Amino acid sequence: MAKGHQRRNQLFFKYLSVAVAVVAMGACTKKGNDGGLDIRETLRVNVDTEPPTLDWTKGTDTTSSTITVNLMDGLTDYNLTDPELKIIPALAEKWESSEKSKVWTFHIRKGVHWTDNVELTAQHFIDSWERLLNPKTASEYSYFLFGLKNGKAYNEKKIKDFSEVGVKATDPYTLVVTLEQPASFFPELVAHQSTYPIRKDIIEKYGEDAWTSPGKIVTLGAYKLKAWEHDKSLVLERNESYYGEKAKIKNVLCYMVIEGATALNMFETGKIDVQNNFTTSAEMDKWSKKPEFHSINGLTLQYYGFNVTKKPFDNPLVRKAFAQAIDKSEIVHILKGGQTPTTSWIPAGMMGYEAARGVKFDVVKAKELLVKAGFGPGKKLPKVTLMLNTNDDHKRIAENVQAQLKRNLDVDIEVQNEEWKVYLDRLKVDPPSLFRLGWQADYPDPDNFMNLMTSYSEQNRTKWKNKSYDKLIENAVSEGDSEKRKSLYSKAQTILVDEDIPAIPLYLAALQKLVSTRVLNYPLNPLDRIELKGTSLKQ
């Protein structure tokens, strides 16, 4: 999920006022309520920032998905307690494939109702997938369904009749999907929020920009949206009509406290139960020894991307020089929280990972590459701007990279930052020449990482296009032999991180959280999928 670590930090006094307001809310009743909610029935989570959207067709970031995976379900889900994250039934009670995984049939549960009591049908998935693929929607996850027969052609307006796309309902509870080519991981893909069903009538009634508001949004997950005070807090309430086992906690109060020190103080003083993203490396020594601290290896890659259409990064020699001039072990030392330096695009723990893949730190070779590209003594590279979303650790990393590139290549780097939502918009419209991003796995298959960098991926901010790379990724999808599939990904990674280098893999992030001891079974998994229906509170 190309969202990775969208935490921002702004001026302390702005969020000190939020903290004071939280304290005031807690003191306003004798029962110790938070915002009118009984603390005994309320999980208080800091999600750090305002979700850019709760429209699951359009959302691309981890904050938005944290909310929507609790409001909605998909055809399938993951067993988050299973180390292998096996796929399990959700809105589809069962499924089967034919034609060597080219045709998939999903059997929709009967008796599932939306929060307005309308029954779920297969048509709600067809409406969703049409909206996802429709170019007017401009969903950055549209490429997820390019594997459907004619899915890409519909998105590119080569065909106009959606009935020609490979998804149909043979009856109200049976969804048949036909792919362009076999894909054994398709049930994992439809666990992703972009493929969740929608209510077309609700969107048409309230409009594209208003239907996700409290009182208008219609959902069918374990929780429903009760309140949303923008840039401050959001409240989820247990959905008593949920088809599955009911959520154990009645309310989830999601705070949006961006400033790390304020959030840590709120956690320490018992004002929040969960600090979802612990990214304050300066506090690591203090907190890592406490029982509330949790850290696991995540399928999350942090990287710097180049806009390959902008000078000087239109030259692959310059891109490779930058990649070889950064000692990633210095970055990990700064973070000191279990992160792992990497040169591979596919993360460790996933099929296709190659520790030796990618360029290694070598200042001599980096200088030689710059000279070969026409820069060196007498012709210095112009100043480069490195953009990132506002966050203490992202800034510390950028300052380290700034110093390394000055020391190793005599390159001047200017570091600039923007708050998360503004930053995302900039990346969509006009990506800067050098920028920070992360990718957190949407499903545990290498296709999820490698497909990101295809020429048709809406989330490939680098503007890099390579037909040979695209073909390798497409061939890997339909390859049933795991060893042959690994070979295809190895060739693709050679192009991506050894030769063309449109982006520099920096490190594999550890997932770190602070969870109060009053919270039981808080979800901790490599996908960082925060489904809260199984979480409970000590009484």
N, C-alpha and C positions, 0 to 999 in steps of 0.2 A: 504494500500500500504506500503510494508515493507521498507520504505524509510525513514520514518519519520524524518524530520528535519535534512537534510543532510548538514547543514552549517558547514563550517570549518573556522578556523582563522589561518593565517600564519603571518609571520613577517610583521610589518607595512610598512617598506620601500618598500617591493615588490609591495604593492598595492597603496602606495602613488604615485608611478610612473604611475599606471593606472589612478589614479585621475587626475594627471597632464596632461596625454595624453587626457583625456576627456575634460578638460578645453581647451587644445590646439585645439582639434577638433571643439569645440564650437566657438572658436575665429577665425577660419580659413576663415570664410566668413562673409560678412556684414549682411547676412540674419540670422545669428545665427543658422547655421546648426549644427547637431551632426553627425560627420562622413560622411558628404556630404548629410545628410538627412535634409529636411526642418522641423524644430522643430514644426511648426504649424500643420504638418501632421504626427507627430511621437510621439508615446508613449514610454517613456524610463523607463524600468523596471529593477530593480536589482534582478536577480534570484540567486545570491550569488556564484554559483559555476558552473563549466563546467558540462554539461549534460553527464553522462557516455555513453549514446547512444541515438540516435534518431530512432533506430529500435524498433518499438512499440511492436513487438512480444517478444523482449528480455528485454525491459526496466523494471525496478523494483522500481525506485526512483521517488520522487515527482518533481525534477528538470526536468528530462527527460519527464515526463508526462505533465508538464506545457507547454512544447513546442509541443509535439505531439498532444495534444487535440486541438491545434489551426491549425495544419497541416492536421489533419484527422478528420473524423467522423466515428461513428459506426452505427450499425443497429438502435440503439435507443440513446436517450440522456435524460438529466434531465432538467426539468423546474427549473432553478436555482433561479428564483424569487419566487418560491412556497415554503413556509416553510416546506411542506411535501415532497419536492423534487420529485414530481410526474414524472413518465417516460413519454416521448413524442417521436413522430416519428422523425427519422433522415434519414438514408439511406433506412430504411424500412418505407414506407408510412403507412403501417398498418400490423397487425399480429393477429393471433387467435390461440387458443389452443384447443386440444381435448384430449380424454382419461384422463380426470382429470389433465390436465397440464403436461402430459407426452410427448405429441407431439405438437410442435410449428411450425406454418407456417408463414414465413415472406415474404411480398411482396415488392420487391426491386423497388425503384423509377426508372422510365425510364428517359433517357435523362441526367443522371448524368455522367460527364466526368472527367477523371483524367487530370492533368495539361499538359499531352502530347496529349490530346484530344481523348484518348481511352475511350470508354463507359464502365461504371461499370456494371458488371454482377454478378449473384449469384456465378459463378465459382471463382471469386476473394475472396469470403469468404471461400469457400471450400479449396482453396489453402492456405489461411491464417491459417485455423484451423488445416489443416494437418501439416503445419510447426510448429504450436504451440505445437501440440501433439507429433511430431516426436522427439524421444529421441536424435537424432543427433543435433537438434537445441539447446538442453539443456536450454530451456526456464524455468525460475523459476515460471512462471504463467501457466505452462502446466496443473496443477491440477485444474485450473478453468474449464476445459472442461472434467474432469474425469466423470462428470455427463452424458455425451453423451453415448449412447449405444456403448459399446466396446471402448470408449475413453481411459480409463485407460489401458485396455488390449493392445491397440495399442502402447501406451507410454511405456509399460513394455515389448514390443516385443513378447507378447503372440499371437498376430495376426499380419500379415505383410501387409495384403491387406486393404488399407484405405477405400475401398468401403464398408467394413463391419462396419464401424463406422457410427453412427446415424446422418449423415448430407448428404443431396443430393439436387440437383437442378432438379426440375421437368420441368423447362423451364428456359430461361436466366434470368428471373426476379422473380423466386419463389424458396425460400430456405425452405426446410422441415427438421426439427430437431427432432430426436427421442431420448429421455432420458432413462436412466436406470430405473429411478423412477420419479414420478411427482416432479416438482419444480415450485412453483408459482412465484418465484422471478427471473426466467430466463431472462425476458426482461431487468431487471436491470443489470444482469451480462454482457449482450452483449453491454452495454454502455461502458464497460471497454476497454481501448486501446489495450490490448493484443488480443482482438477479432476483431480488425479492419481488413478490407480487405487488401490484399497485391497484388503487381504485381510480380508474380513469374518470369516473363521474365526479369524484371529490375534487380532483385536480381541475376539471373543467368548471366546476361550480365556484371554486374560490380563486382560481388563477395560479399560475406557475410559481409565483413568489409569495403566496399567502396561505396555501393549503396546509403547510406544516406548523401553523400556529396552534397553541392550545385552544380547544373548543372546536377546531376545524379538522385537525389531523385525525385520520382513522387508521388504526393499527390492529395487530392481532397477536403481538408478542406477550411475554410474561409481565411486562409493565406497560403502562400508558402514560402519555405526557399530561401532567397536571398543571404545571406552571413554568414560565420561562421569562425571567427578568434579564434581558440581554446584557451581556458583559458582567453579570453578577452571579446569577444562580439559575438552576433549572431543577425541577422536581419531577421525579417519576413515581407513579403510584401503582401498586399491584393491580394487575388485570384479573379481576375475580372470575371473568368468563373465559380465561385462557384454557385452551384445549388440553394442555398437558398438566404436569404437576405444578401447582401454584407456587409462586415465589414465596420464600420463607420470610422475607422482610417486607413490611408494608410499604415503606417509602424509601426512596433514594434521593438524597439532596446533593446535587452536584454544584460545588462551588467553582468559580473561575478566578482563582487567585494566581496571578502570573508571577509575582515577585517571590523568588525562592525563599528568602529569609523570612518573609511574612508567613508563607505556607508552613515552613518548618516550625515556626513559633506557634502557629495554630494547632499543629499536630502535637507538639510537646505539651501544650496546655489543655489538650483534650477537646478542642473546638472542631477538629475533623478526625475521622477515623482512618482515612486512607490518603496518603500522598502518592498519587498514581505513578508519577514519573519523578524519581529521585535523580536529579541531574546536577546537584550542587557538589561538585568534586571537592570543593574547599571544606565541606563538612563531612567528607567520607570517613575520616579517621574516627570522628566522634560517633557517627551513627552506625557504621558497619558492624560494630561489636554488640549492638542492642538486639534483643529478641524481635523487635518490631521490624527490623530491616530484613528484606528478602531480595535475593539476587539469583537469577537463573540465566542461562544462555538463551538468547533469542535469535530467531531467524531474521535478523535486522542488519542491514548494510548501511553504513554511513559513507557518503562519497562527495567529491567535488566534481561538478560537471562543467564542461566547456560549451559555450555556444560556438559551434564550429563554423558558423557563417560570419563571425566577427574576427577581425584581426586582433592579435597575431595568431589566434587559435584556429584560423582556417588552415594553418600549416601543421600537419601531424607531427613534424619534427619538434616543434615548439611544445606541443602537448606532451610528447614523450619526455622531453627535457624536464618539464615541470614535474611529471610523475616520478622521474628518477632522482629529483633533487629534494624530495621530501622523505625524511626518516620518520616512518610512522610509529616507531617505538617511542619516540619523544612524545607523540600525541597521547599514546596509551599511558605513558608515565604521568602525564599531567592529569589525566582523568582518574587514574588509580582505582578503578572500580570493576576489574574483571573483563575489560574490553580486550579484543584480540586484533592485532594488526593484520591486514589482509591485502593481498594483491589479486585475489580471485574475485570474480563477480558473483559466482554461486557461493553461498555461505557454507561454512563447515557444518557438518551434520545433515547435509542434503546430498542426494545423488548428483554426481557430476562435479563435486567440489574437488579442486586440485590446488594443493598448497603451493606447488611450484609455479603455477600459472601467473602471468603478469610480470611487469618490469620491477626490478629490485632497486633499492637505494644505491646509487652510484654517481657521486658528484663529478668524477672525471668524465664519464660517458655523457652525463647531462650537459656539461659545458661543451663537449664536442658536438653534441646535437644542435645546440644553439648556434654555434659557429657555422655548422653545415646549413642551418636554416637562414643564415645571413646576418646573425647577430653575434656580437662579441666585442672585443676591443675596438673602439672607434665607432661602433654602432650598437648602442644600448637599446634594449627593449623599452618601449614607452611604458609609463606607469599603468598598472593593471588594477582594476577595481574588483575586489572579492565581495560578493553580496551574501548575506545570510539573514535568517530570521533571528530576531532578538532573543538571546538566551545567554546566560553567563558562561556556560561551558562551550557553546559554539564560538563565543567571542574569544575565549582563552585558546581554543584550538586555532582559530584564525590568526591570532596574534603570534602563536608559535610558528605557523606556516609562513606568515609574513616575515618573521625573523629568519627562518631557514632559507627561504628563497632569496632574501637579501644577502645572507651569508654565503650561500652556495652558488648563486647565479648572478648576484648583483642586480636583482630585479626589485623594483619598488612596487609594493603592494599597498593599496589603500583599502581598508576594511570599512564596509558600510552595512548597516542592518535596518530591517523594517519589521513591524509587527506581523504576525503570521498571516492574517487574512490579506493584508496589503501585499505581502511578499508572494503569496500564492498567485494573486492576480497578476503581478509583474511577470512571474515565470510563464504564465499562460500567454500573455500578450507579446512581451519582448524580453526574453531571457537575457540577463547580463552576460558578459563574456566569460565570467567565472563565478560559480555559485555553489552554495551548499545545499544538499538534499539527503534524504535517507529513503530506504525502501524496506518496508516491513512486510513479510510474507502474507499474502492473501490466502494462499493455500500451499501446503508443503510439497511443492514439486518444482524442479528447476525451471520449468516453463514460465513460472510466475516471475522469476528474475530475468530470464533471458528474453522473454517476450517484451519486457519493458523497453528494451533498446531497439526494437524493430522500427523501421521507417514509418510504419502506420500507427504506432502507439501514440495515443494522445498525451501520454505522460512522459514521453521522451523529450525532455526540455532542451536537449543538446542540439536538436535539428540535424543530427547525424543520420545519414542514410547509406546503407550498404546492401545491395541486392544479394550478394553472396551470403551475407549474414542472415538476411531474412529467409533465404531458401533453406539454410541449415536448420533454423528454428522451426520452420514449417515441416520439414522432413522429420525432425525429432519428435514432434507431436504424435505422428502416426506410427512411429517405430515401436514395435512390440518387444523387440529383443533389448534388454536393459544394457548390455555391453555395447551394442551398436548405437544405442541412444546416447550413452556416455561419450562415445567417440564423436558423435555429431556435435554435442555440446562442447567438447574439447576443441574441436576445429573452430566453432563459433567464438569461444572465449579467446582463442589465439588472435582472431581478428579484432575482438573488442578490447582486450587489455594488454595485448602484446604488440599489436601493429597500429591500428587506427587511434585507439585511446581517446574516445570522446568524453571519457570520465575517468577519474582516479579513485579506485576503491581505497578507503582509508582504514576503517576498522569495523569489526563485527561488534555490535553493541550488546551489552548485558542489560537485561531487564531488571531494574531496581525499583523497589517500592517500600514504603513504610506503611505497615498495616497494624492497627491497634490490636492488642491482645483480646479485646472484646469481640472481635470479628472472627468468625469461623468459616473456613472453606472459601476464602477469597480466591478467585481464579488466578493461578500463576501457570502460564504455559508458553511455549516458544513462539506461538502466534500472537501473544499478548491480546488474546480475544477475551474481553471482559464481560462475560455473561454472568449476571448476578442472581439468577433465579435459584441457584443452589447455595448461595451464601446466607449465613444466619448470624444472629447476635447472641452473645451470652446474656442471660437475664440475671 
